């Protein structure tokens, strides 16, 4: 039964901050009353049901950034606060993505808790300007996960703003697992989407865009039962069939959004980083935590973009070989093969035969 004197949360706010739910309602724009309730939860108010302070902080920042900023400054700057609250404040500042949010994030990148450091690096990677790369170059990360996130944040800034000298992620080794004619494989396809299909998927996109604007037409990538929308950076050219600027400078070339559940939501899973190197363009497909999982190359000649992609030589990635061309004719694939399951390491596991 409800406790006397304790306020009840509205259904939407209760769903956003509940401690026992895996699925949350779409955030949308919060009403003033909903924002006030989230602020009260974030400040430790007591309610009839169990509530999560970190979830309230993030939801308020994403739905009402102007209301959240004083709270985010207070929480992020208070070393006595629980680390989970400070991590949520860093994530919230990434949603706000303003110059003031950038200033606050830079003020906590040396936090004594490596998890807070990692959250600050991740947030800065979403929107930080060129000055962020210079400031992060002076920072030491406290553990391996934070160091990887730091490297990714610096690389995202360099690719977003076209910094020719980086810093960039270390070039990962391509997979060595053989996919032979006898190897077991699963369906792998890459097809073009119409402007309407791309627009519909953009409306369902949940997660960061890393500061790029998706082009009018995207691509659909399918591997087994998994489906992704490939949102290409609209600065690369007037159409995906002519990626005329790909070799001009470093780019965040695309986002890969996993359709999960299929047809209901597209969640940003990977960023595709492209940078010129000797004889072409180096490609990395990178998770949100900064680990590259696929790598490859591309060349652009006479408005024809040729590309090849394979898995990175690391544990837990399914062998993939994808190669072809994008031109005025559309997409032409020369090779499209993927193993049906992940493997331990290419040097200790056989090639999914």
Secondary structure, DSSP 8 states (H G I E B T S, - for coil): ---TT-----HHHHHHHBSS-S---------HHHHHHHHHHHTT---SS-B-HHHHHHHHHHH-HHHHHHHHHHHHT-TTS-HHHHHHHHHHHHHH-SHHHHHHHHHTTT-SSHHHHHHHHHHHHHH--HHHHHHHTT---SSHHHHHHHHHHHHHHHHHHT-TT--------B------TTS--B-EEEEE--HHHHHHHHHTEES--TT--B-SS-EEEEETTEEEEEEEBGGG-SBTTB-TTTTTS-EEEEEEEEESSTTT-EEEEEEEEEEEETTEEEEEEEETTS-EEEEEEEEEETTEEEEEEEEBSSTT---EEEEEEEETTEEEEEEEEE-SS--S-TTTS----
